[in-house]
Structure formats: structure tokens, C-alpha cells
Amino acid sequence: MGSTIVVENILLTVDRTAPEGDITLEISGSALAETEALFPSSLNKLTCVLARCVTPAPGEEKVKREKEIVFTVGATKYFVNGEEREMDVAPYVKEGRTYAPVRYLAYAAGLTNDQIHWDNENFAVTLFTGERVVQFKVGQKAYVLQGITLSMDAAPEIVNGRVMVPYRYLAQAMGFQVSWDPAKQAIIIQ
């Protein structure tokens, strides 16, 4: 016995927070199959392309991935592929989480000022990488990645005029691998 799922009359209102690429619909869980507990989740998922954003926003570019980015707790110098760079606020540890400045991690990842948007009314910073849209709000233990809200165990805060976030969440949201060198108190992002 087979089933048919009909998806129709979908209206998309897309602004320039949608990155270049496919806009997909994913259906899973008991909405799709009563056997979800018996099989791996990959077998209980239906994905289809609803639309495709084919043009980048003005000034939007693909992010050039650097090989290695290193921030050190307490230091205002950071390194991108061994090249020393300067920032005006240092990473720090608070309640077991290491915070780093959003702007300098974005710069190290290859983003420009046009791809970093500060919303002063909502105390939110949004990054447009060309592949992803990521937003953090000061004081909230959650961030938005591609329109999906994800929880964090620590909230972004403002220090010396800079938005500081637990670096691991920001790096992972941007698609990087992250690690911590406890001996050097260094954040390593690849």
C-alpha cells in the first residue's frame, strides 16, 4: 500500500537574507511515517526543492575559506594562515565558555563589512556568507542559522563596543571545524 503527499499553494516571501542556492522543504517524523522509530531518520525524510535563489545580494560574495584561524585568550593579535592581524578586543573565558568578537572572526573567514549587518534596535548581528545566513542577538541563548533557531548554553554580550559570542557556535554556524588548545589557551578554527 502506498501513500501520496501533496504539497501545494506554497507562497514564499524571500528577502535578501536568503543565500544563493536552493530553498528546500523537508518533512520528517511522524508527519511522514508512523514507522519513524523503526528505521534510521534518513529513511523517514522527504526533501524537495521549492525554489532557487539564483543571484547573490549586492556585495555578496562566496566566502574564501582560510586554512587556519587562531585566536588566543587575552590577546588582541590573531592569526590567519600564520599572518598576524590586530583587533581591538581580546577573547576571554566566562563561565566555562570562550568568547570571541564576531567581527574579527568574520573578517578572518573572508567576509567584508558589507556582509556583516548590525541591527541596533534589536541588538542583533547578521552575517551573510554567500552560503549561509547566521544571526546572533545579544542576551539570547539561541541563534538563527538559515531561518532555523538553534539553542546555545551561553548568550552573546557586548564588550568594549564589540559583540562577543561563544566562538564555537559562531564557527560551527559558519561551517568551520573548531578546536581548543588548553596549553596555549588558543581557539583554532579550520
SVG drawing of the C-alpha trace seen along z (x, -y; Angstrom):
<svg xmlns="http://www.w3.org/2000/svg" viewBox="-3 -51 56 53">
<polyline fill="none" stroke="black" stroke-width="0.4" points="0.0,0.0 1.4,-3.4 0.8,-6.9 0.8,-10.2 1.9,-13.5 0.7,-16.6 2.4,-19.9 0.6,-22.8 -0.1,-26.5 3.2,-27.4 3.9,-31.2 7.4,-32.2 8.3,-35.8 12.1,-35.9 14.2,-38.9 17.9,-39.3 18.6,-37.2 18.1,-34.1 21.5,-33.0 22.2,-32.0 21.1,-28.4 18.2,-26.1 15.3,-26.7 14.2,-23.3 11.2,-21.8 12.0,-18.9 9.3,-16.8 10.1,-14.1 9.0,-12.4 5.5,-11.1 4.1,-13.6 5.7,-11.4 5.9,-7.9 4.4,-6.0 7.5,-3.8 9.9,-6.6 11.1,-4.6 11.9,-1.5 14.2,-3.0 17.0,-5.5 15.9,-9.1 17.4,-9.3 14.8,-6.8 12.0,-8.8 12.6,-12.1 11.3,-13.7 13.2,-16.7 12.2,-18.7 13.4,-21.9 10.7,-24.6 12.7,-27.5 16.2,-28.6 17.8,-31.9 20.0,-32.4 21.5,-35.8 23.6,-36.9 22.7,-40.0 24.6,-43.2 28.1,-42.9 27.5,-39.2 30.5,-37.0 31.4,-33.4 33.4,-33.2 37.0,-32.2 37.9,-29.6 41.3,-30.2 43.3,-27.2 43.7,-28.1 42.5,-30.9 43.9,-31.2 42.6,-33.4 44.3,-33.4 42.5,-34.2 43.7,-37.6 45.5,-38.6 44.4,-41.3 46.5,-39.7 45.1,-36.8 46.5,-34.8 45.1,-33.8 47.3,-31.2 50.2,-32.4 49.7,-36.1 49.3,-38.3 46.3,-40.6 45.2,-43.1 41.8,-43.5 40.6,-46.0 39.2,-43.5 40.6,-40.2 38.9,-36.8 38.1,-35.8 36.7,-32.9 33.4,-33.3 31.6,-30.5 33.5,-27.8 32.9,-29.3 35.4,-31.1 34.0,-34.3 35.5,-35.9 34.5,-39.0 32.0,-38.3 33.5,-41.0 37.1,-39.7 36.1,-36.0 34.0,-37.1 37.0,-39.1 39.2,-36.1 36.7,-33.9 36.9,-36.4 33.7,-38.4 33.6,-42.2 31.8,-44.9 29.0,-44.6 28.4,-41.0 28.2,-41.9 25.0,-43.7 24.4,-45.2 20.8,-45.9 21.0,-48.5 17.2,-48.3 17.3,-44.5 20.9,-44.2 21.4,-41.6 24.3,-40.9 23.7,-39.0 26.4,-37.5 25.8,-36.8 28.5,-34.4 27.1,-33.7 26.3,-30.1 24.7,-30.8 22.9,-33.4 23.7,-33.5 22.2,-35.8 23.1,-36.3 21.1,-38.5 22.8,-40.0 21.4,-38.4 19.7,-35.4 20.8,-31.8 19.9,-31.0 21.0,-31.9 19.3,-31.7 21.0,-29.7 19.2,-29.6 16.0,-30.6 16.2,-27.9 16.6,-28.8 19.2,-26.8 19.9,-26.9 23.2,-27.7 24.2,-27.4 25.6,-31.0 24.4,-34.3 26.3,-36.8 27.2,-40.0 28.7,-43.4 32.2,-44.2 34.0,-47.5 31.5,-48.0 32.0,-44.6 29.6,-41.7 31.2,-38.7 29.9,-35.2 30.9,-31.8 33.3,-31.2 32.3,-27.5 28.7,-28.3 29.7,-31.1 32.5,-29.0 30.2,-25.9 27.4,-28.1 29.7,-29.3 30.7,-25.8 34.2,-25.6 35.8,-22.9 36.8,-24.2 39.2,-23.0 40.7,-24.3 44.4,-24.1 44.3,-24.3 48.0,-24.7 48.1,-27.8 44.6,-29.0 44.1,-29.1 40.9,-28.8 41.8,-27.0 39.3,-27.3 39.7,-25.5"/>
</svg>
